[in-house]
Amino acid sequence: MTAADSPNFEWSEASRLRLSGHWSLQRLGAVWPRVRAPTGEVSAVDGSEISALDTAGAMALLLLLGGPQELPPLEGFRPADQALLELVQQRSLKQRPDRAKPDWGILPLLERIGQTMANALEQGRLLLGFIGLVLETIGAVLIGRRRLRLTAAVHHMETTGLDAVPIVCLLSFLVGAVVAYLGATVLAGFGAQVFTVELVNFAFLREFGVLLTAILVAGRSGSAFTAEIGAMKSGQEIDAIRTLGMDPIELLVLPRILALLLMMPVLSFLATLSGMVGGALVGIIELDISPGLYLTRMQDTTELRHLWVGLFKAPVFAFLIAVVGCLEGLKVAGSAASVGQHTTASVVQTIFLVIMVDAMFAIFFMKIGL
Amino acid sequence: MSEVLIKLRGVRNAFGTTVVHENLDLDIYRGEIIGLIGGSGSGKSVLLKSIVGLIRPSAGTIEVAGHNALSTDPAEREELERSWGVTFQDGALFSSLTVLENVMVPIIEHQRDVPPEIVERLARLKIALAALPADAAAKYPSELSGGMRKRAAVARALALDPQILFFDEPTAGLDPISAAEFDQLVLTLSRSLGLTVVVITHDLDTLYTICDRVAVLGNKHILTIGPLSEVEHNEDPWIQSYFQGPRGRAAADTRAQVQSQAATAATANEG
């Protein structure tokens, strides 16, 4: 980039505009601040010393001329440059610099709150409707009017159940160990370290085993349901299924729900065991509670009903996760971006629902004295 | 049309054991519109991607406007990337930005010395050059039709005033009217802005309407390259079935008709 190349302009006598140099976007940096519309009539433009012109250069020149309806006489331009200039002049007349300003204020705020509320209600209505549809299809399967797709169900049992065993066990084990540490630290203050055993066992049997599993499965399988079905929806596969006279609920949704209904209790049971083992290991190794004492204490204090309280919730959560995951997948419209949005929505909704329902169960079981 | 703008020599592309290109040579001249055709899987898109640096060939050299297109030197890459604009199949517009913002992005990123109001004016000019209505500027890509999205993509490709425009299947998925309009747009832009245009296409009408030369990809290299009138008489069986099939003949007939009508009109005018 030599100095001779840099674009320049000067007004000579009799309002003639003389241009020189390389009028291209890359080199116009120094020119832009000086560009302003002329004060009077422009008699002619001399372009004989222009070495290059692109659309940005042409626009700068038009701005210098005040965006005229008609170009003043052009002198010494190369034919190609002149043609370019004329094209840009024609097209720039069609420009209309308007931009809708975002509307700030109390009304849009209220509007958004209203929208969100209406949306939430609509989501709830859709979910209830979908649950109804699923139950109806299950009923049709039971009386033999629709088929149960066992192969698909077994496939989903493998991906949502068997494949999830390592991560569910590992995480529960770690949380078990953490709870044991936490309990021991707090309880040591009362000299009641040995209650760590109850803390870990009660927590995992009643709550953590099933809750941790539900959250992991929601993130792992619920989102996968949404993404799988959503991708099929955006690829019009769901439409194809319908036009071929098949039922997407029977074909895609029921096998997934069935698989999760069967696998969640199993996963929850494994998670509960892993958590208890994690707690026991910490108790025995780090807190110097002897294995014998730990086991005796466990047998003395822990009743079987805690396990039933925990496992009872597993199929409920499974149903919620599978239904929301499939419904969000079916809501996908159009593009791939929509698949992403609905996958996020699916995970957020399922985790929210699982924790809320768990809290309601906790109150319920306490009130009925279990 | 004598200056070679894009020069490929001995290019080799392979994925695993599948060789897509072997010893491929290609010259593209400044100011021409060149059509790139070939059967599915013949590596048209791969070739385009290797020219613009999205895929690195395992052998060979690629020169674009005198620069080594395989260079990794940041300054040279910047020069290179400014020299071309690419229009992908469905536009590949940024979905979270309006059309105007889409066109402004490259200018803001690469040309920081342009004042903001000028950036917006430039972007609006590019949108007008791509023959989009002014009210399309404030819309999001999802609100546009397929044809408009492609025009918006052209506007974005033009943002930095490139010398070369690459198109990947520009008329795929367009109705015949939009496709013909798009062909005209490419032709107008190429002629008035002095652009060199490389079009990958299956659309025979596009080939007959806008392309100065046609390169046929097949058998891992360029089978033949030249003006359409020469290429369509090539002996190669694939080229024969391509141009002599029912669709090829229809497009050629239309072209011939249009030309003869134009000729009659011209003589009538003279008389």
Chai-1 contact restraints between the chains, C-beta under 6 A:
chainA,res_idxA,chainB,res_idxB,connection_type,confidence,min_distance_angstrom,max_distance_angstrom,comment,restraint_id
A,L25,B,Q111,contact,1.0,0.0,6.0,A-B,restraint_1
A,L25,B,D161,contact,1.0,0.0,6.0,A-B,restraint_2
A,G29,B,D113,contact,1.0,0.0,6.0,A-B,restraint_3
A,W32,B,V114,contact,1.0,0.0,6.0,A-B,restraint_4
A,W32,B,P115,contact,1.0,0.0,6.0,A-B,restraint_5
A,W32,B,I118,contact,1.0,0.0,6.0,A-B,restraint_6
A,D54,B,D161,contact,1.0,0.0,6.0,A-B,restraint_7
A,T55,B,D161,contact,1.0,0.0,6.0,A-B,restraint_8
A,A56,B,L122,contact,1.0,0.0,6.0,A-B,restraint_9
A,A56,B,D161,contact,1.0,0.0,6.0,A-B,restraint_10
A,M59,B,L125,contact,1.0,0.0,6.0,A-B,restraint_11
A,A80,B,G194,contact,1.0,0.0,6.0,A-B,restraint_12
A,A83,B,S192,contact,1.0,0.0,6.0,A-B,restraint_13
A,L87,B,S192,contact,1.0,0.0,6.0,A-B,restraint_14
A,R91,B,A128,contact,1.0,0.0,6.0,A-B,restraint_15
A,R91,B,L129,contact,1.0,0.0,6.0,A-B,restraint_16
A,S92,B,L125,contact,1.0,0.0,6.0,A-B,restraint_17
A,K94,B,A128,contact,1.0,0.0,6.0,A-B,restraint_18
A,K94,B,A134,contact,1.0,0.0,6.0,A-B,restraint_19
A,Q95,B,R124,contact,1.0,0.0,6.0,A-B,restraint_20
A,Q95,B,A128,contact,1.0,0.0,6.0,A-B,restraint_21
A,R96,B,A134,contact,1.0,0.0,6.0,A-B,restraint_22
A,A337,B,S95,contact,1.0,0.0,6.0,A-B,restraint_23
